[in-house]
């Protein structure tokens, strides 16, 4: 397939085990993942600036993306965002996990391109311990990135020798917005947040309780992936318990 066709390949609605899926894998390799809508797309970590737009404590603004190069030497053109499908169900989840309602940590009240940047205004679910923790970490400056899942519709290649990005996405459909409430290695982030007062030990205790519920609810009889997930939750709960114990010392 020549370069022009590759750049303008249409991917919306691509499902697994289809010719379009095969083309997606050829184009993007292991970066291609199954998104929340069942389509095949990409996920990218984006730097964000967080601010409080008003007086309601639960609501924060995130500048979710600009034209900055990411670690793949790519740029996302902000005028190319297609937002209609995301706005139909604008949930914000923890770690791109749509498997349980307990992983929903908030919803985007506004998702739009403003002043050349993708902005989403998130109302956190403070009644959910994970949502409460994500809100506190975001407000305290401990969450400085978020992840978007999107379907690339068109892109163009650049010449790095000329100082151009390797690829520029010119049209892309937003499917997911995710924050990481509990990082894979939580020691530094959550430990520092505890010491600074951004979060309290009782917040951590609530998250620990929720993680233990996750571990118990993942039935080993279901399938191997459930057993792996239950083990992951259990290990994470143990690490958080160690962090809380060290914070008391």
C-alpha positions as CSV (number, residue, x, y, z in Angstrom):
1,X,0.0,0.0,0.0
2,X,1.5,3.4,-1.0
3,X,2.2,6.1,1.6
4,X,-0.8,8.3,0.6
5,X,-3.3,5.5,1.1
6,X,-1.6,4.5,4.4
7,X,-1.9,8.1,5.7
8,X,-5.6,8.4,4.9
9,X,-6.7,4.9,5.9
10,X,-10.1,5.0,7.6
11,X,-10.3,3.0,10.9
12,X,-13.5,3.9,12.8
13,X,-15.4,0.8,14.0
14,X,-12.6,-1.6,13.2
15,X,-13.2,-4.8,15.0
16,X,-10.9,-7.7,15.8
17,X,-10.2,-10.5,13.3
18,X,-11.3,-8.4,10.3
19,X,-9.2,-7.3,7.2
20,X,-9.3,-3.7,8.6
21,X,-8.0,-5.1,11.9
22,X,-5.1,-6.8,10.1
23,X,-4.3,-3.6,8.4
24,X,-4.4,-1.7,11.7
25,X,-1.9,-4.2,13.2
26,X,0.3,-3.9,10.2
27,X,0.3,-0.1,10.5
28,X,0.6,0.2,14.3
29,X,1.9,-3.2,15.5
30,X,1.6,-4.0,19.2
31,X,0.4,-0.4,19.9
32,X,-3.1,-1.3,18.5
33,X,-5.5,-2.1,21.3
34,X,-9.2,-2.8,21.7
35,X,-10.9,0.3,23.0
36,X,-14.0,0.7,25.1
37,X,-16.3,0.7,22.1
38,X,-14.9,-2.5,20.7
39,X,-13.0,-0.8,18.0
40,X,-9.2,-1.0,17.5
41,X,-7.2,2.1,18.2
42,X,-4.3,3.6,20.1
43,X,-3.7,5.0,23.6
44,X,-1.4,7.8,24.3
45,X,-0.2,9.4,27.6
46,X,-0.6,13.2,27.5
47,X,0.8,15.9,29.8
48,X,-2.0,17.9,31.5
49,X,-2.4,21.1,33.4
50,X,-5.0,20.9,36.2
51,X,-7.1,23.8,37.5
52,X,-10.2,24.4,39.5
53,X,-12.7,26.4,37.3
54,X,-15.2,27.4,40.0
55,X,-16.1,26.8,43.6
56,X,-17.4,23.3,43.4
57,X,-14.6,21.2,44.9
58,X,-15.4,18.0,42.9
59,X,-14.8,19.7,39.5
60,X,-11.4,20.1,37.9
61,X,-10.3,21.2,34.4
62,X,-7.7,19.2,32.5
63,X,-5.9,20.4,29.4
64,X,-5.8,16.9,28.0
65,X,-3.7,17.4,24.9
66,X,-1.8,20.0,22.9
67,X,0.4,19.6,19.9
68,X,3.4,18.5,22.0
69,X,5.5,15.5,20.8
70,X,4.9,12.4,22.8
71,X,7.4,9.5,23.4
72,X,6.6,8.1,20.0
73,X,7.7,11.3,18.3
74,X,4.2,12.1,17.2
75,X,1.9,15.2,17.2
76,X,-1.9,15.3,17.5
77,X,-3.5,18.2,15.7
78,X,-6.2,19.6,17.9
79,X,-8.4,20.7,15.1
80,X,-8.7,17.0,14.1
81,X,-10.4,15.8,17.2
82,X,-13.8,14.2,16.6
83,X,-15.7,14.2,20.0
84,X,-19.3,13.2,19.3
85,X,-19.1,9.6,20.2
86,X,-17.1,10.2,23.5
87,X,-19.7,12.9,24.5
88,X,-22.4,10.2,24.3
89,X,-20.9,8.5,27.4
90,X,-18.2,10.8,28.7
91,X,-17.0,8.7,31.7
92,X,-13.5,8.9,33.1
93,X,-12.2,5.6,34.3
94,X,-9.2,4.4,36.3
95,X,-6.4,2.9,34.1
96,X,-8.7,2.3,31.0
97,X,-10.5,-0.4,33.0
98,X,-14.2,-0.5,31.8
99,X,-14.8,-3.9,33.3
100,X,-16.5,-2.6,36.5
101,X,-18.6,0.4,37.4
102,X,-16.4,0.7,40.5
103,X,-13.6,1.9,38.2
104,X,-15.6,4.9,37.0
105,X,-13.9,7.8,38.9
106,X,-15.8,10.7,37.2
107,X,-17.4,12.1,34.1
108,X,-16.5,14.8,31.7
109,X,-19.0,17.7,31.9
110,X,-17.3,19.5,29.0
111,X,-15.1,18.0,26.3
112,X,-14.0,20.5,23.6
113,X,-11.1,22.1,21.8
114,X,-10.6,25.5,23.4
115,X,-7.8,27.9,22.5
116,X,-6.2,25.2,20.4
117,X,-6.1,22.6,23.2
118,X,-8.4,19.6,24.1
119,X,-10.0,20.5,27.4
120,X,-12.1,18.2,29.5
121,X,-13.9,19.3,32.7
122,X,-14.2,16.4,35.1
123,X,-16.6,16.0,37.9
124,X,-15.1,13.4,40.2
125,X,-17.2,10.7,41.9
126,X,-16.1,11.5,45.4
127,X,-18.3,8.8,46.8
128,X,-16.0,6.2,45.1
129,X,-12.8,5.8,47.0
130,X,-10.8,5.6,43.8
131,X,-12.5,8.8,42.5
132,X,-11.8,10.6,45.8
133,X,-8.2,9.5,45.6
134,X,-7.8,10.6,42.0
135,X,-9.4,14.0,42.7
136,X,-7.1,14.6,45.7
137,X,-4.0,13.6,43.7
138,X,-5.0,15.7,40.7
139,X,-5.8,18.8,42.8
140,X,-2.6,18.4,44.8
141,X,-0.5,18.3,41.6
142,X,0.5,14.7,41.9
143,X,-1.3,13.6,38.7
144,X,0.1,15.5,35.7
145,X,-0.8,13.2,32.9
146,X,-3.8,11.4,31.5
147,X,-4.4,8.9,28.8
148,X,-6.6,9.1,25.8
149,X,-7.8,6.2,23.7
150,X,-8.5,7.2,20.1
151,X,-9.0,5.8,16.6
152,X,-6.6,7.4,14.1
153,X,-8.5,8.4,11.0
154,X,-5.7,10.1,9.1
155,X,-2.1,11.0,9.6
156,X,0.9,12.3,7.7
157,X,4.6,11.3,8.1
158,X,7.3,13.8,8.6
159,X,11.1,13.9,8.1
160,X,13.0,13.8,11.4
161,X,16.1,14.9,9.6
162,X,14.3,18.2,8.9
163,X,13.2,18.6,12.5
164,X,9.7,17.3,11.8
165,X,7.8,14.8,14.0
166,X,7.8,11.3,12.7
167,X,4.0,11.3,12.4
168,X,1.2,13.9,12.8
169,X,-2.3,12.8,13.4
170,X,-4.6,15.1,11.5
171,X,-8.0,13.4,12.2
172,X,-8.7,11.2,15.2
173,X,-11.8,10.0,17.1
174,X,-11.8,10.3,20.9
175,X,-13.1,7.2,22.6
176,X,-11.6,7.1,26.1
177,X,-10.2,9.4,28.7
178,X,-8.5,7.8,31.7
179,X,-6.6,8.7,34.8
180,X,-4.4,6.5,37.0
181,X,-5.8,6.7,40.5
182,X,-3.3,4.2,41.9
183,X,0.0,4.1,40.0
184,X,1.7,0.8,39.3
185,X,4.5,1.9,41.6
186,X,2.6,4.0,44.2
187,X,5.3,4.4,46.7
188,X,6.8,7.8,45.7
189,X,3.5,9.5,44.5
190,X,1.1,8.4,47.2
191,X,3.8,8.5,50.0
192,X,4.6,12.1,49.1
193,X,0.9,13.0,48.8
194,X,0.3,11.6,52.3
195,X,3.2,13.5,53.8
196,X,2.2,16.7,52.1
197,X,-1.4,16.4,53.3
198,X,-2.9,16.2,49.8
199,X,-4.5,12.9,50.9
200,X,-5.2,11.5,54.3
201,X,-4.7,8.1,55.8
202,X,-8.4,7.5,55.9
203,X,-8.6,8.1,52.1
204,X,-6.0,5.3,51.7
205,X,-7.9,3.1,54.0
206,X,-11.0,3.4,51.9
207,X,-9.0,2.5,48.7
208,X,-7.5,-0.5,50.5
209,X,-11.0,-1.7,51.4
210,X,-12.1,-1.3,47.8
211,X,-9.1,-3.1,46.5
212,X,-9.7,-6.0,48.8
213,X,-13.3,-6.2,47.5
214,X,-11.9,-6.3,44.0
215,X,-9.6,-9.1,44.9
216,X,-12.5,-11.1,46.5
217,X,-15.0,-10.4,43.7
218,X,-12.7,-11.7,40.9
219,X,-13.8,-15.3,40.9
220,X,-10.9,-17.7,40.1
221,X,-13.4,-20.1,38.6
222,X,-14.2,-17.6,35.8
223,X,-11.1,-17.5,33.7
224,X,-7.3,-17.1,34.0
225,X,-7.5,-13.4,33.4
226,X,-9.8,-13.0,36.4
227,X,-7.2,-14.8,38.5
228,X,-4.4,-12.6,37.3
229,X,-6.5,-9.5,38.0
230,X,-7.3,-10.7,41.5
231,X,-3.7,-11.3,42.2
232,X,-2.8,-7.8,40.9
233,X,-5.3,-6.2,43.2
234,X,-4.0,-8.2,46.1
235,X,-0.4,-7.2,45.5
236,X,-1.4,-3.5,45.0
237,X,-3.4,-3.6,48.3
238,X,-0.3,-5.0,50.1
239,X,1.9,-2.2,48.7
240,X,-0.6,0.5,49.8
241,X,-0.8,-1.1,53.2
242,X,3.0,-0.8,53.5
243,X,2.9,2.8,52.4
244,X,0.2,3.6,55.0
245,X,2.2,1.9,57.7
246,X,5.4,3.8,56.8
247,X,3.5,7.1,56.8
248,X,2.5,6.4,60.4
249,X,6.1,5.8,61.4
